[in-house]
Amino acid sequence: MATTTVPRPREAGAGAPHEGGIPPAPGRRWTVLVAAVAASWALPLLLHALGADLVLVPVLLVATASLIRVGGVLLDRLVAAALILCGAVMGLGLVFSLWPWGLAPVPGGGVLLTLVTVAGWLARRRPSLPLRLRGSDALVAGTVAVVWHYMHHPVAGKSSVERLAYFVTAEDRLGHFSYFDGIRHVGGYAFLHQEAARTYMMTPAEAVYPQGSHFLLAWLDGLVTSSAGGGSALDATHRYLLYVIAAHALFCGALVWAARWIGGPRLRGWRAAAVCATVAAVVVSGSMSQLVERGFDSEIIGLLFLAVALALLVRPAMGRAEFALSAVAGLIAVTFVYNLYGALVGLALLAVLIVHRQRFAPRRRLLLGVLAGGTLVAGLPSVASVLTKLDVAKTSNLAGPMVIPDRPVFIGCGLLALLAASLPVNRRTGTGRLVLSLVLGTTAVVGGFGLWQKLTIGQYAYYFEKLTAAALVVALISVGLIGTMLPPAPETSPSKLRRRAGLLLRSGLAGAAALALFGSVQWGVPSGWGHPSAWYDTSMLKWARGEGKSDMGPPAAALTGRDLEGVDSPVIALYSNDSYLNLKSTFLAQALTHRVGAMVGLYEVFHVKIGGPKPVDEKEYQTSLGRLKTAIASCPAPPTVLVGDQGTAERLKRDLAGTPTAAVVYAPLR
């Protein structure tokens, strides 16, 4: 039988003491259940009355963490609980979308707390949290803090209007915001409210695009605002951008944690510091920070859940109940958010069931039944999209802007992971076998998809790079197994203080070396010819300096401060002769008025190269006029056409005189 790298804790209720020496409850008392369920509803009601619904998040997280038995340190328990909680929210979102209360904070919070309460009561588990910390926890938390600091820096202290220049850095961000906004307004998943959702997003997105991340953020936003309604779109753009930045910071920290988790208890001391600092250095200095600027919001959150789910599957140091919960939550979270990555979770789950088949032999049918049910729930949105409007082959070969993951990093880390997994000491462990299976399986999936694209369209396209980002995640979390190849430092000093000082020194040196080697941090040493170090040329530092700021500042100020006031119709914004600026301005105008559905026809504005103060030749004007008329004709209601140049506005009024469905307004940029 394959064994994991740590002793497997016995399940609760089996007569074994829990962490901290707290035994399970001896029996079920109905009075305790009634009181706990009553408290589960009283607390959301009280918090809602106080406008503090957000407190439900840490309450749910701690309550879940106190009932599961995963890991022996606090951070491990909280990470596993967070995955289970997020998977539960997205899975129960299918119910929340159909009941009459939508995303109202009190009913949703009450149901979630009740489920946690009843689960603990049925399992006869008393709440228990391990309060032990590890020194490498600081590297996980430090990664999150550093990434948040740099990514939030350019928008810190700025107004919601000023932040729009960082919000509208790509069309994708506007599209993702429209899904988030639509879910807030229809009260659930858009694919379950397709007719109503078409007002808020471009069809067929309401039926085919994975909506898990948008639902999760919409549910969270309801707690932040203590309301079920969408509220001001301008304020929502500010909150949404903060959620995305926070998700990216958590993704970077999750990679560090996942590598440490896979390393297991053998990965301690300076070796843990070296592994955690290496992963942190690679992720903060690499290309992944470009995901925020490109507006790949769902990909960020999908990769976050992928890292945590794969880590827990590769080293399932938990009981059968926790394994089933983590596996189902991981399947739902990853597939609901970014279904392309669901295949990798399914691959890892299949591998763990094979490698640990003897361990899971007791109650195998029950476990397989639970996993099969979870798989069906996880696949529901994807199946629904395929059966309605999704053309899988065409979508798989779409072109678009790409963030290219660092090829040498995931190739090198992947090869080192294969080396580590092939060593006899690791081949005898379940973790070693699963890392080997995961790396080889991921290579086969990415290579097969790339070959298919080469044969069908002759090049690697948009979704190939999405898959290589997942391969980078697999390679980085596998670094944990590589760390166990390093020799541990022998402890020779009889003094506990000196041993700890030596450990701290070695860990600090290992971390500093990793940041220098893989993050280009020079620790104050000047570069040649007076040039700054490569660290200052990383994507994250460029964003922090404001280099990711878009050209949407003036149009955003004009729209929010003047041009959308009192407007209750689709808006076409022609502030410039730059057609892409006109498209983004028009897109933003619809987002700020909750009617992105109109953008299906308004994408014609991408070809309209008039509106600015500089004159254009007659041929270009006539071509743009034709495109503008097509856009106007597509509008579900008479649009308002904002024009930045007075002469062009007057001419358009004449040329559109036979088009009574458009109102042309002179609206100069300042």
N, C-alpha and C positions, 0 to 999 in steps of 0.2 A: 504493500500500500504506500502510495506517495504521501509524504508528510510535508506540512508547511514548515516555515523557518522558525515558528514559535510554537510553544505548547498551546493546543486549542482549549479555550475555556469551556467547561461544561455548561450545558444550557441551564437556564434558570428553572427552578422547580425540580431539578434532579438530585437535590440534597447537597449540592456543593455550595460553599460560601461564595459570596460575590465579592467584587473589589471592595476594599475597605472593611472586610469582615462583616458586612451587613447581610444577614440571611434573608431569604425570601419570606414573604408573608406566609404564615402557616395555613391559611384558608381564606375563602371568600366571604366577606361580610356584606350583606345587602345594604346595610345602613351606610357603610363606607362608600359604596357605589352611588347610592342616591345623593349623598352629600357632595361627592366629587362631580357628578353630572350637573347638579344644581350650580356648583361653583364654576363649572365650565361655561355656563351661560351667563351667570351673574357677572363674571369678570369682563367679557366683551361688552355687556350693557354698560357697566361702570366706566370702562375706558372710553367708550363712544360718547357717553355723557360728558366726559372730561376733555374730549377732543384728542385723546391720546391712544388711538387705535393701534398705532405703530408698535406700542409696547407688546402687542400680541406676538410679534415675531420672535423676540428673545424668550418670551414665555413658552411658546410652542417649541422653540429650539431646545431649551433646557429641559422641558418636560419630556420630549422625545429622547434626548440624550440620556436622561436619568433612567429610562426604562430599557434601553438596549444595552447589550454587553459586547461592545466592540472596542478592542484596544485597551491599554492600561494607563493611558495618559489623557488628560482633559481634551487636548486639541484633536486627537484622533477620534474621540467620542463625538465631539461637536461637528467635525467634518462629515462623519457618517450620518449623523442625525440631520444635518442640513440637506444632504442628498435625499434622504428618505422624505423629509418634509417637502422639499421642492417637487419631488415626484408625486407625492400625495396631492399637493395643490393642483398640479397640472392634470392628474388623473381625475380627481374630483371635479375639476373644471368642466368636465363633460356633464356632470349633474348640475353644477352651478349655472351652466349656460341654459338649462332647460327649466329650472324652477323659477318662480315669479320674483325672487329677490335679487337675481343677477349677482353682481359683485359687491353687494352691500356688506360692510365689514362685520356686523353683528351676526347674521346667520352663518356666514362662512367661518368666522372665528369660532362660533359656538359648536359647529359640527366638527371642526378639526380638533378642538380641545376635548370634545366628547369621545371621539374616536381614540385619542391617546389615552384618555381615562379608562374607557372600557377595555382597551387592549391590555393595559397594565393590570386591571382587575382580573381579567380572564387568565392572564399568565401568572397570577399570584406574585407579581413583582413589586417590591418596594422601591421607590425612587432612590437611586444611588449614583453619584458622580465621582469618578476618580479625580482627585484634586492634584495629582502629581503632574509636574511639568518637566520638559526636557530642555536642555540648553539650546538645542537646534530649533525649538519653537520660536526663538528670537529671530532666526533667519527667515522662517516662514512669515512671521508677522512683519519683519523688517522689509521683506520684498513687497508685501502688500502696501506698506506705508510709503516706501520710496516711489513705487509706481504711481500711487495715488497723488503724491506730492507733485511729481513732474507733469503728470497728465492733467491734473486739475489746475496747475499753476496759471496757465494763460487765461482761464475764465474766472479765477478767483477775484472777488471784489467788483466784478462787472455786472451791469444790469442785464435783465433778460433780453433786451433788445441787442445790446452789445455782444451777448453770447451767441446770437444767431449766426454771426460770421464763423463761429467754430461749430455750430450745429449743422449748417448747410454746407458742409465740405464736399458732399457728394449726393447724387440723386438717391442712392440706396438709403441714406439716413432718412430722407423724407418719406420714402416708401415704408420703411420700418416704423416710423412714427405714425404713419397713417393706419397701419395695422393695430398698433397700440391704442391709438385714438378711437378707432372703430370699435375695438373690443370694449373699451371703457363705455362707449355710448350704447352699444347693443346689449351689453351685460353678459357677454360670454364669447365663446369661440365664434369667429366669423363664419366658419363653414357650417355651423348649425343655425346661423341667421343670415343666410346669403342675400336675401332680398334687401333687408335693412342695411347690411354691411356695404353694399355697392355704393352707397352715398359717400362713404368714408374712405374707400380704397379703390384702386383700379382693378376692375374685373379682368381676368378671372382669379386674382390673388385671393379673394374671399373663399374660393373653393380649393385652390391647389397649393398655396404656400404654407409651410409649417408655421404654426402660430403659438407654439409652446412658450417661447421666450416673451412674446408680446403679451400673452395671457398672464404669465407670472409677474411681469412688470406692471400690468394693469391692476392685478390683484394687490400688489404691493403699493401701488399709487393710491388705491382706494383707502388703504390704511394710513398712508402719509397724509392724505387730505381729509380723512374721516368722512368720506362721501362716496356714493356710488356713481355720481355723475362725472362727466368729463371736465367741466369747468372751463376756464380760460385756456385756449390753445397756446397762447404765448407763454403763460406760466408753465404749462405742461411740457413745452419744448425744453425749458430750463431743467425741470426735474428729470425728464427723460435722458438728457445728455449726462447728468450726474449719475443716473443709474448705469449708463453704458460705461462711463469711466470707472465706476466702482466695480462693475463686472469684469472689466479688463484687469484691474488690480487684483481682484480675487482669482482670476484665471492664472496670473503669474504666480501668486502665492500657492495656488492649488498644485501647480507643477512641482514646486519645491517640496510640498508636503507629500505628494504622491511618490516621488523618488525616494523620500525617506521611509515611507510606509513599506514600499516594496523591499527596501534594504532590510527591514525587520529589526529585531533587537540586536543582531550582530553588528549593525551599522551604528556605532556609538563613537563618542569622543571626537578626535580630530578627523576621523574618517567621515562621520556624519556632517561635520562642518564643511569638509572638502566637497562632498556630494551636493549638499544644499547650496553652497556658494557657487558651485559650477553651474547648476541648473539656473539659479537666479541670474548669474552673469550672462548666460546665453540668452535668456528670455528678455531681459531688460535692454540688452544691447543689440538684439536682432531685429528682424523685420516685422515681428508680430505687433509692434506698437502702431504700425501703419493700418492695422485693422480698424482702429478708431477713426482715423482720418478718412479712410475709404468708406466708412459707414457700414461695415460688415458686422452689424450688431448681433444678429442671430448666430453668426459663426463664432464670435467671441464667447457667447454664453454656451453654445453647443460644445466648444472645445473645453470650456470649464467643467461641464458635467462629464464629458468624455474622460478627462484626466482622472477625476475622482472615481467614476464608475469602474474604469479599467484597473485602477490601483486596488480597489476593494475586491475585485474578481481575481486578480493575479495572486494576491495574498489574502485569502478569505479566512483570516484569523478571528473566527466568530462562530457562534452556534448556528444550527440549521435555520432557526426562525429569523435571525438577523441576516443570514445569507440570502434567504428568500426575499426579505424586505429590501435589502440593498440591491439585489439583482433586478427585481421588478421595478424599483424606483429608478435605477440607472437606465433600464430599457426605456421606461416612459419618458424620463427627463431628456435623454439624448435624442430619442426618435421624435418626440413632440417638437423639440427645438430645431434639430437639423437632421432630418431623416437619413441623409447620406451617411452620417456617422453611426447610425443604428446598426449597420452591418458589422462594424468592428466590435460593438458590444455583444451582438449575437455570436460572433466568432469566439470571443473570449469566454462567454457563458458556456458554449458548447465544449470548449477546451477544458474548463474547470470541472464540468460534469464528468468528463472522461478521466481526467487526471485524478480526481478525488472520488471516483465512483464507489470505492469501498467505504469511504468515510460517510457518504450520503446514502449508503444502502438501506439503513433503517428508515422507514417511512418514505421510501423513494417515490412511491406513487403519489403520495400527498405533495411532496416537493415538486415533482414534475407537473402535477396538476396546477399548483400555484404558479409556477413559471410559465406554463402554457397559457393560463388565464391572463397573466401579466403581459405576455407577448401579444395576445389578441388585443388587449386594451392599447398597448403601445403602437400597434399597427393600424388602429382604426382611422386616424386622420389621413395617413398615407394611402390606405386602401380607398377611402372615400374620394381622395383627390384623383387617384388613377381611374376610378369608375366614373368620374364626372368629366373633367376638362383637361387633365394633365397628360401631355404627350411625353412619355418618359424619354424616348430616344431623342426627340428634338430638344427637350430641355437639357439633357445631359451634355449636349454638344454646343450649348449656348456660348457666345463670346461675351466678353465684358472686361472691366478693369480687374486687375489681379494683384494680390500681394504674394510675392514669391518667397516661400519659406527658405531658410538658409540651407542649401543643399549639402555643403560639406558637414554641417552639424548633424543633421539627422542620418546621413550616411555613416559618418564616423561613429556616432553614438550607437547606431544600430549594429554596426560591425563589432564594436566593443561589447555590446549586450550579448551578441551571439557567442563571442569568445567566453564571456563570463558564464553564460548558461551551459556551455559545452564542457566546462571543467567538471571533473568527477564529483567534487564536493557539492556542486549545485545541481548536477544531473540527478542526484538522489533526492532532491527536495521538490515539493510541488511547485514552489515559487520559481525555481530554475526551469522546470519543464514548461510552466505557463509563460514565462518570459520568452522562451524559445519559440513556443507555439504562436504567441502574439506577434513577435517580430517577423517571423516567417509568414504568418497569415496576412499581416498588414502589407508586407512586401508583395505578396501574391495579388491582393486586392488592388493596390495602387498600380502595380505593373500591368495587371490585366485590364484595368480601366484605361490606362494610358495607351496600351496596344490597341484597344478598341477605338479610341479616338484617332489614333494614327491611321487605322485602316478605313475609318468612315469619313473623317474630315481632313486627314493629312497633317494634323498638328495637335499639340497639347493645348487645351482650352480652359475656360473658366473653372469648371468643376474638377479638373485634374489638380489644379493648385489648391483647391479646397481639401482634396484628399491628401495631398502632400503635407498640408498643415496638420492633419490628423496623424500622419506618419511622424512628423516632428514631435508631437505630443508623446507618441509611443516610444520614440527614441529617448526623449528626455526623462520620462518616468522610469525607463529601464536603467538609467544611470545608477539608480539605487542598488541594483544587483552588482554593478561594476565596482561600487564602493567597497563591497565586502571582500574584493580581491586584495585591497590594500592591507598591509600588515598592521595589526593593532600595536599601540605603544605599550611596552611592559611597564608596570608600576613597581618601582624599586624603592621609592622613598617611604619610610615608616610614618612620616608626618602627613596627616590628612590635608592640612593647609597647603603643604608643598605639592602634594599630588594634584590638588585642584588648581593651584597656580600653574603647574606644568601643563595640565589639560587645557586651561584657558589660553595659555601662550601658544600651544600647538594648534589649537582650533583657530585662533586669530591669524596665525601665519598661514594655515591652510586656506582660510577664507580669503585673506588678502591676495594670496597667490592665484586662487581661482578667478577672482575679480580682475586681476591684472592680465592673466592669460586669455580669459574668455570674454571679459567685458571691456578690455582696453583701458582699464583704470590705471593711471600712472602714479597715483599717490603723491602728487606734488612734484614729481621729477619732470623737468621741462623737456619738451620735444626738440628735435633738431630744427634749425632755421627758425625757431620761434613759433612754429605752428602749434595749434592746440592738439591735444591728444585725440585719437580716434573716438574716444568716449563722447567728446563734444560734437561728433558728426553722426551720432546714432539717431535713429528715427524718433526715439523718445525725447532726446534733448532738443531736437529741432522743433518738435511740437511744443515743448516747454518754453522755447524762445519765441513762440508765436508764429513760426514759419508755416504752420498748418492752417493759418487763418485764411478763409476764402475771401473772394471779392464781393461777398454779399452784404457787407456792412451798410453802404448807402441804400441799396434797395430795401433791406430789412427795416432800416430807420424810416424810409418813406412809407412803406406799407403799414407799419405799426403806428406811426405817428400821425399819418394824414390820410393815406389813400384808401384804407379799408374802413374808415369810419362811416357808419351808416350804409355800407354796401351789403346787399342781401342777394347777391347773384354771383355766378362765376366771374373771375377776374383774369384778364389777359394783361400781363405787365410787359410793355415794350419800352424799357428804360434806355436801351442801348442798341447799337448796331451789332453787338455781339450776341449771336443767336443762343449760345449756351447760357449766357447771363439772363437773357429773356426767359429761357425755359426754366431755370432755377427760380427766378423771381415769380413766374407764373405758378410754378409748383408750390412755392412757399405760400403764396397768396391763398391757394386752395387749402393748404394744411392749416393755416391760421383761421380759416372760416369753416373748417370741418366739412369740406366737400372735395376731397381728393379724387373721388369717383369721376369727376368731370375731366380729369387729366387724361383719360383714355383718348379722347379726341384732341385735347389741347396739346398733346405732344407734337402736333404740327408746328407749334411755336418754335421748336428746335430749328426749323428752316426759315424763320422770319428774321431777317437781318436788317430791320429798320426800326426806328424809334429814337435813336441817339441824335446828338447835334450835328454830327458829321454827315454831309450829303452822300448819297449812294447813286450809282448810275441807274438809268431808267430800267434797264433789263433786270437788274437786281430788285428794284422796287416792285416791278410787276410780278416777278416770281414770288417775292415775299407777300405781296397782296393776295395772290392766289392761295397761298398756304394759310394766310390769316382768315380768308373767307371760309376755307374748309374747317378751320378750328372753330370759328364762330358757329357754323352750321351744326357742329357736333354738340354744342352746349345744350343741356336740358332746360335752361332758362336763358333769357336775354343777358349776355355778358356785358361787363364794363371793360373797355379797352383803355388802359393807362399808357400814355405816350410821353416820353421824356423830352421830345423836341416839339416846340410850338408849331413850326412850319409843317412838320410831318403830321402832327395832330390835325391841323386844318385840312391838309390834303386828304387824310384818311376819312375825315367827316364827309368830304365830297364824294370820295370814291366808294364809301360804304353807305351812301344815301339810299341806295336801293336795297340795303340790308337793314330793315327796321329793327332787327333783333340785337343790335349792338349800340352801345353808348360810348362815344370816344371822349376821353377826358385828358386834357393837358396836365401832366404830372411830372415836372422836372425833378431830377435828382439834385440834391444840394451837397 
